[in-house]
Amino acid sequence: MSQLELLTPKNSQIIFIDHQPQMAFGVQSIDRQVLKNNTVGLAKAAKIFNIPTTITTVETESFSGHTYPELLAVFPENPLLERTSMNSWDDQKVRDALAANGRKKVIVSGLWTEVCNNSFAFSAMLEGGYEIYMVADASGGTSVDAHKYAMDRMVQAGVVPVTWQQVLLEWQRDWAHRETYNDVMALVKEHSGAYGMGVDYAYTMVHKAPERIEHGPRLVPQAAS
């Protein structure tokens, strides 16, 4: 089974679908700030590993609003593939972009799970022969149930559920890959919550590295007289 083949920087591509304010406003399955953190973290991971990246938007001017600036900042040169269809696969520009990348493993982060993600996944699998890896914590639905049952439906159809940090570490695979090590650690410290705090702690307290941020003097309490 091809799903047993690990994701690598050479065999995968990624698509971000409709990470736009109006779509995010409707998300109730995950904290929206966490959603943005995870999405931008995933995007930065794709940048580190030079993963071919497609960004598509829907009805930007009339309904959905502009893509997260933090996401666009990661890929300032990438075109935004604007659509009218809720299903990205219906748009020829999207199909052409995916085909041009020449990789059958497609990692998906999008809004909403039960609409745009669902329809794209099924169509890309059925009509394009793609393998879909759905990033559950960099996607969101209009309710907990909407997200859950959409994920369940996709898994039943052969979609592989993943999380953003799982994708990052699968791409890294071996800490001996020094060419990406420092960038991955910097990303972890910025976007991986407790894991990142643990890395900071280990660097400074165990390995005695300097703190990442320069700051003013630490005022030590005076001893009691």
N, C-alpha and C positions, 0 to 999 in steps of 0.2 A: 504494500500500500504506500502510495506517495506521501500520505500524511505522516508516515513514520520518518520521513526524511526531515531533518532539522532545518529550520530557517537559517540561511546564511546570507551574507551581503551579496552573494553572486546569484542566488536563485529566487530572490523575492523583489517585489515592488510594492508600493503603498499608495493608497488613495484616501484623501480626506474629503468627506462629503458634507457640505452644508453646515460648516461650523460658523454659523451666523447668529446675531443676537436674537432675532425673533424665534429662531428654532430653539436656541438655548433657553429662552424665557419659558417655553412649554415643558422643559425637562423636569421631571419629578422623581426619577429613579435614582439619581445620584446628586450629591451637592454640586451646584454648578461651578463653584470655584475649584473644587476638586476635579471636576470634568475638564475645565480649562487647563489646570496644571498638568493633568495626565496627557491631554492632547498635545500641548506644547512640548512636554517631555518626550513624547513619542516622535514628534516632528524633529526635535533636536537629535534624537537617536538616529533617525533616518539620515539626517545631515552628516553626522559623524561617520556613518558607514557608506555614504554615497549611494543610498538607495534611490532608484528612480521614483519620483514622487509626482502624483497627479493631485491637483486641487480643483474641485468642482463646486459651483455655487448655483443656487436656484433663486430666481426672481429677486435679485439683490435690490434693485431700485424700487420695486413696487410692493415688496412684502418683507423680505427676510433681513435686509440690512447687510452691512459690510462684514466680511470675514474678520475674525479676531485679529487685531493688529499684531499680537504676539506670535500668532501662527505665520502671518505674512512676513514678519521680520526674519523668520528662519529661512524662508525661501523667497527673497525679494525679486528674483529673476523669473520665477515660475509664472506662467500665464494662469489666469483664473478661467476655467471652462464654465461659462454661464449657460444655464439650461432653463427650460420651462417645465420639463417632465419631473415628476417626483422620483422616477426611476432613472438613475444616471445612465444606465445601459442603453436607454432609448436614444441618447444623444450620440451622434456619429463622432463628434470631437472626442468624447470620452473613450469610446471604443477604439478609435485610432491611437489615442495616447497610450492606452494599455498595450495594444498590439505592438506599437513601436518599441516598447521597452523589452519585449521578447522574453518575458518571464511569466510562468504560469501560476506561481504562488502570489496571490494578491492579498495584502494586509489592508483591512478596512477599519477606518475610524469615522463615525458619522452620526448625524442627527436626522431623523429619529430612528431608533433601532427597529421599530415595528413598521416603518414605512419605507424610508429611503434605503436603509441598510438591507432590510429584508428583500425588497424587490430587486435591488442591484445584485445581491448575492445569488439569488435563484437564477436570474437571467444570465449572469456572467458564467455560472456553472453550466447551465443548460445549453446556452447558445455559443459560449466562447470557450468552453472546456477548461475554465480556470479553477484553481483550488482557492477557496476563500478562507482567510484567517481573520475572524471578527474580534476586534479589540474591545472587550466587554466594558472595561473601565475607562475607555476613551470614546465611548458612545453613550447615548442616553435616550430614554423613552419618556412618554408622557405620564407614566405611572410606573411603580415598581412592577406591577403585573404585566404591563405592556412590554417593558424591557425583558422581563423574565421569560414570558411565553414566546416572544419573538426570538430570543436566544434559543429556547428549547426547540422551536420549530426549525430553526436553521441547523442546529446540531443534528436533529433527526434526519435532515436532508444531506448531511455530510460536511457542513461548515465546521471549521475547527475554532473553538473558543480560546482566546488568549487574553492576557493582560499586557499593558504597555511595558511594564518592567520585565516581564517574561520575554517579550520580543527583544528588548535591549540586551539582556544577558545572553539570549540565544545567539544573537548576532556576534557578541563578544566571544563567547564560548570558552576561551582560554585566556587567563590573565597574563600569559606569556606573549600575547599579541600586543606588544608595547606601543605599536603605532596608533592604537586607539585607546590605550589604557587611561592616560591622563584625561582625555576628553570625556570618557565614560565616567570616571570618578568625579569630574567637575559637574557633570549632568546629575549624577546621583546626589551629590551634596545640595544641589539646587532644587531638585524636583522629587526626590524619593523619601521625603518625610523622615521618619525615625531611622531608616537605613542611612540616609545622608547624615543625620546627626551623629550616628554611630561612627561613620567614617571620619567626620571631623574630630570626634573624641579620640579615636585611635591615633590619628595623625598627630594631634597636639599633645595628648596626655601620655601616650605610650611611646610614640616615635619622636616626640619633642620637636615636631615641625612648628614653624611659626603660625600664628593664627592667620586665617585668610584675610581678615579685615583689620587694617590699622585703625587704632582708636586712641583716645586720650589716656592720660595716666589713670591707673586703678588706685582709688583712694582707699587705703587700708585703715580700718578703725583703730583709733589709738587705744593702747592698753589702759586698763583701769588703774588709776593711781591709788 
